[in-house]
Amino acid sequence: MVRNIKQIKIENLLGWASMALLLFLTFGTLVIILLKSHNNFQFTSMDFKVIKFTLYQAFVSTLISSILGIFLARALIRQSFWGKSLLITILGAPFILPTVVAILGIISIFGRNGFLNNILEPLGFKTLSIYGLHGIIIANIFFNLPLVSRLILQGWQNIPTEQFRLAESLNFSRKNLFFLIELPMLKSRIPGIFAVVFLICISSFSIALTLGGGPKSTTIELAIYQAFRFDFDLGKAANLAIFQFIFCLLLTIIVLWKQKNEPFQVAYDRTIQRWDINKKSFIDWTIICVSSVFLMAPLLTVIIDGASAIQFLNIVILISLIKSIFVAVGSVVICLSITFFIGNVVASNHTSSKVKWFMEGTGYFVIATSPLVIGTGLFIFLYPLLDPTRFVLPITALVNAIMALPFSLRIILPNLQKINQDYSKLSESLGLKGLDKFFKLTVPRLRKEIGFAGGLIGAMSMGDLGIVTLFSSPDSGTLPLIIYRLMGSYQMEAAKAAALILLITCFTIFLLADRLGKSNARSE
């Protein structure tokens, strides 16, 4: 009994230590910036323009992504065809695709010398520019259209087949079918999905950094970066950070309020048998084909261009690749550790409901925090003690791990709670606790979730171009930062070769971790 109480105290200590770290990085760093800046909370006219542009581009991007995502999901659920599973798998690719790689592919299609302009210019049409508002919107749609489609597709999959059969037996018209069966599902999902995508578009730093077209196309994240990196105007950075944090926190609350307790992974490729479908629907097939080309063309361009420029790889690119792998591995270890430290407390029968709500909610609220604000606060905090630029890789790994925590919790926590509910009394009676319980009971039944979460965290961290931009010196950096610098110096061939290596590495990390998790996984 005494040993069990001691074990509970150790688990609680680790959980609360993780919470202290989370609170320091999310709220504490913001307070540090406020104290250092002697802030008077005054916004300039330029600040208001930045806020207006950020909200406008996020709203337009979210609206278009949501509308197109609904139509694409509807077309996929209605039609069955060879390669459907592959297409739906590709819909998940942008989520782990490094932003800088996708941007390079988008530039190859829509840029000044891109594929599209090479077709339009000889025909007498005005050439397109990818930089500025429309470029940011195109990139946001590229990343968020697949996300919306998969979430809506999951909603359609969760409509019981019996409802469609009953509608058929009652001779429902297409209008009645939509309003009585499909529309209620959309109403329950769209607000939460819209909030998620809007949140992503607001905090899309890498897209604004690479495609922003000057002062008129500056987002809040980019303005925070410029205020700290170039002007060291902490007052401006603090004002914008506070606005973004409060706004994103409200959106996060909406997301948590609207979220459904459903499996993170479902069989997206299942086709619902419906009598109201025209298998040769022109609209459905047009949407599927156009969306497929839009999503796959940049990826194929990166692969083809990168393969043809592979001879431009150099030692700097290879060294930065090794650094990125170390950052990714570090992020996986840190994020999974914090996930289990917090998860064990939340899943414990000895934890009160209020404490569970607080700890789980804090883990999810991280998504409302800007990694640039965390980085700026850490720089100010660490600078009197040591040189932060010497610890750029550990700091990057830590911040990337914290930013991936909401996804890790969402994947692992539900099943961790179920394991504790099913086996807690049995494990206590057998004296199974601590590391023995973790490796003999928890890990075998969570291998699949751990592998999926680890692959996701590793791929996201590997391709991140955010916090590292604040600390890296000109002669150092991770692979995404090196690619960005190569693009900025017009060394496009080397950038394409490096992008291909980064793309292959990210997908290898994700697939390898996911495969290891699925091997010998146990669900009993």
Summary of the structure (lengths in Angstrom):
residues: 524
radius of gyration: 24.0
end to end distance: 27.9
largest distance: 82.9
contacts: 1787
relative contact order: 0.13
helix: 79%
strand: 0%
